Structure formats: C-alpha cells, structure tokens
C-alpha cells in the first residue's frame, strides 16, 4: 500500500459552455460563466479514488491553485472521494510553470508517491504541468495514461500510454508523475451522501507566498481570436458539374 | 386535549429544528442564491440526469415501464432520501435541495422526477413528521436505500373530495383490518411500502380517517390495474386493493382519526415538489426547442429571428422564471418555518399552467417535427397535462388560494 496520491485539479470553464472572446481580445470571457473541474483531472481523481478503494492507496489529497471559487472545485473533489484538499489561493493568471513550481513545493511537504494530473486543461490545452513537475522533481513521468496498475510491494506502477502509434506499456518506479487521458476511466457522480460528508472535510488554505513560489506568468498572451468561420460550400446539381468544378479548382 | 398539545409542540419543534439546517436564516440575495451543497447537488443531478437517465427516456415512455436500473441508480445516488436525517440513512439535506433535484431530473424526464418527488415528499414527510421512533428506525432506512413507497389516498369515488374515501379499517384486538380499493396511486407498481388512508369510523366523517403503514409483507394488499396514460407513462399509476389487510396497531401512523390532517399537511408541502417538476418540464421542453429554432431557416432567416416567434419564446422564458421563483420561494418559506400554504398552492397552480403553455407552444414553434415522436418535445406536451390534475387540481389550488386571500382581509 502506498501512503498518498496527490491530485491537482483545475477550475475551468465548463466543457458544455459556448465560450466567447472578450471584446479586447485579451482572453476568453469567464464572467458569470459556469465553471467546473477540468474533465481530465476528474478522470485522474477517479483513478486515484478507485486505487484507494482497491486498498493500494491510503490517502488521496486534492490540490488547486487559483481564486476563491476553487474551494467549490475542491469540495467537489472531496465529494468524489478525496480525503482532504489544499487550496493555494491567488487571483493571478495561472500558467503551467507556476503551477508546477507550487506543486513541487507541496510535494516536498506532503511526500506523495504519485502525482496524478489530467493530461491537459481544457481552457489552455497546454499539456505541460505534469511534464514540468516531473522535471523539477527529478521524477520519472508517464503521460496520457489509459491504464494504471499499481504495484506497491515492488514500488512501481505499470501504465499503458496512448501514443501516436498506438498503445505503449511502461513500468515506472515510484515516485512518479502520471497524467490521465480520456479513456482511463468513466468518472462517478458525486453521491448525495458524499456531498454532505464533504461539507465537513478540511481544506487547507495557503498562498503562493506561504508556499514560497513566485507564480508571476512568464508568457504573456498577446491576443485571442476566434478561428475563421467556416465558409459554406457550394452545391452542384449534377455529377458533370461536380467534375467540372473539381477540375477548375485544380483538384482533378 | 393533552395529546393535541403534544402534537402541536412536535410540529413546532420540527419547524424550529429546520431553522438550524444548512439554510441561512436571513436571505441576502436573489432566489437563485444557493449554498455550496445546493449548487453541487444541482450540478451533480443535472449531469446524472443527462448521462444516466436521458438515454433511456424514450424507451421507457414507449413501453410505459420505468427501467429498474434507473430506480436502483436513484437509490445509489442518495436521491430517494434527500431530507431524511443521516441517522436514518438519509442525507440530511434541506427541502430546497430536494426541490432542485426534482427540477433537474424533470428537465430530462418528468416521469423519473415524479418517482423522486413522491418518495421524498408524500412518502417521507408523514413518516418523518408523525412516525414513532420505532417506525422511523424500521422504515426510513429502507426508503432511503432500496424500497419505493407510495401514498394511498385517492379512490375511484374520491379524488378532490379526498375525505369521502370509503376504505374501512375495522378494529380487531391489536390490529386493524383494512378493506377497500385505492386508485391512481403513483409509484405503486414498484412499491413495497404504502401509506394507506382508511376510515376507522364512518359515523365520525373525516375525523375517522387514519393513516396506516402497510408493506408487501402484510397479507391482503395487492397491486391491481395499471393505468394506460397519456403522459408520465413510465411512472406507474395503479389500483391498490386491500382485502382483509391486517395491520398491527404498531403501524398506525400518528394518531387514530388524525389522518385527514396528515394528508392535508403532506399535500400542502408535496405540491411544491410538483411545482418544481413542472418548472423542470417547461425548461426541458424549451431547451429542446430553442436550438432548433436557431438552426432552421425559412424565407432566408432562422425561425428564432422572426419577431413573432421571438415574442413567443420571450413570454415562455418569462413565465418559466416566474414559476421557478414562486417554487423556490415556497421552498424557502417552508425551510424558515414560516406559513407557506398559499405560496405552495400558487407555485403548483402557476407552474402547471406554465408547463402546459410552454409545452404546447414548443410543439407549435418546432413545426412538423414537433408533432413527431422522433423529436422529444411531444412527450413534454403529453407529460405536462397531469400537472393541472394531480396533487390537487387547478380548481382546488384556486379554492385554497382564494380562501387564504379572503382570510387576509378578515
């Protein structure tokens, strides 16, 4: 049995929301828009909780970096099975390097044998935090996992990764940083019993200064624009016309 | 006299206890202000409804049968014991949480919503409020985890005139023997637990009506004819037959002869649940309609951009919001221990009317496709009609409200 898995969860715009760009093109409009836990983080959390239920992990700790609303995300994490959570509160822009540095400090404090993130956040699609964290810690990493088997007695995990060529199975020594891909599992719904239990569960509150990290963004977003709208196609009335048009466009 | 005083104290204590629940005593904010748990519950149930219930809605309606896996899932999620205290296996949440759950499910399927509504209001309230400690310990945990219940009041000869019920309860030693036929009983097809209203002494009129707890273990209770309904088809509505059904006096709920009071008070509160179901139904119909209107074009523009159509759905959205606010307000009044009978009746009256208007208009705005079973909106149109009928017809609500309005001027 390993003692702890740390699961970072990010508060992002809900996947079902139709996003709009702010008029000044500085980013996506998040005012009064529904926010939820990043779906890939949910998958990572679900896997960690399942491992706990299997009896191979003692404690699952959720952590989030961000504004006050993150406590809702952490409450959800606990309703889904995390034992406790940590909120590093900040109103600054969150970027992967800052997150990785905060997580590194927390890892040194908490000593988890696994850090399990989602492969990327659906707002910035960076796909960097897990990799940066592994680098900062000097740990190995297995990203895009679609299957995880923990072997605590041998102090390792056997993971299957989704890669461009197909599936790759690796054996990694603990401690390790893993990131979850879509097909790893199907997350559960928070049961009402657990929602009520989560109310009384502790959220440790910290600031980046207390953790000892400068999370000032290193990259500046210059502008965000919508992709060009799809131009409608042309309808033709016969196969002859179709062949003609294709020839004219130089495709045939 | 002495017993009456104890009963009143009991109810007041219940109301005071409810004040210290997770509801803030003073509301600062709109009726759309929810606590963290209420928000989390609303989101979770919405997702659950969309992912677990939605794929099965059409089939359940087509075959007029509730999928047993859905009922099991409702129990597993804790949705069948929302307010019941954790001591008895429930979740100890507040009334608004139950209302939100009923509303969110109704957006997807009003039939599944009514199962949750009846279980959490009509069945749970009498047991929690007037049950003895033994009865609560014996039955509440089962109602929270695996046993569907139902509320057996109506009969073929007594609907609105509920107290004209003919089912008799004859005293025999330490038991009562029940004989009669109950009709229109929601959930009865899946039920193993029944709250049955019967008269111990017809010469006393409604003051003989007594509430009894009956389970499938009792002899003499049988589910009869299942209604073939216009809407809410997946929800079972059956006859319940009592033939020399023996009920121990331990299973009398509350006091003999006080059943009429329990029935009225339970229905007064339960109708807020129906109001929530109707709000959800209306919203669900609109949610299926507007996106289509934004896509379909006629005369070179989207249906949604025609001013006449815009005025139509603007009205619908306004009425749904008004119905919702009436519903949430009635729920909050109940939580605060304040009188809510008038507001609850208004919420149910208005929500059911709005649901029929919205569902009807949505079918119309969709045009031909709205009239086919390929599109989900015709189901909402069929489902909505019962809202004006069950748990107190529209006319009964108007009577209730009218009488309370006059009282304010006396």
HADDOCK unambig.tbl for C-alpha pairs under 7 A between the chains (distance, minus, plus):
assign (segid A and resid 72 and name CA) (segid B and resid 36 and name CA) 6.94 0.50 0.50
assign (segid A and resid 189 and name CA) (segid B and resid 44 and name CA) 6.39 0.50 0.50
assign (segid A and resid 189 and name CA) (segid B and resid 48 and name CA) 6.67 0.50 0.50
assign (segid A and resid 190 and name CA) (segid B and resid 44 and name CA) 6.36 0.50 0.50
assign (segid A and resid 191 and name CA) (segid B and resid 77 and name CA) 4.53 0.50 0.50
assign (segid A and resid 191 and name CA) (segid B and resid 78 and name CA) 6.03 0.50 0.50
assign (segid A and resid 192 and name CA) (segid B and resid 41 and name CA) 6.99 0.50 0.50
assign (segid A and resid 192 and name CA) (segid B and resid 77 and name CA) 6.03 0.50 0.50
assign (segid A and resid 192 and name CA) (segid B and resid 78 and name CA) 5.14 0.50 0.50
assign (segid A and resid 192 and name CA) (segid B and resid 79 and name CA) 6.98 0.50 0.50
assign (segid A and resid 192 and name CA) (segid B and resid 91 and name CA) 6.41 0.50 0.50
assign (segid A and resid 193 and name CA) (segid B and resid 78 and name CA) 6.20 0.50 0.50
assign (segid A and resid 193 and name CA) (segid B and resid 91 and name CA) 5.39 0.50 0.50
assign (segid A and resid 195 and name CA) (segid B and resid 37 and name CA) 6.63 0.50 0.50
assign (segid A and resid 196 and name CA) (segid B and resid 91 and name CA) 6.73 0.50 0.50
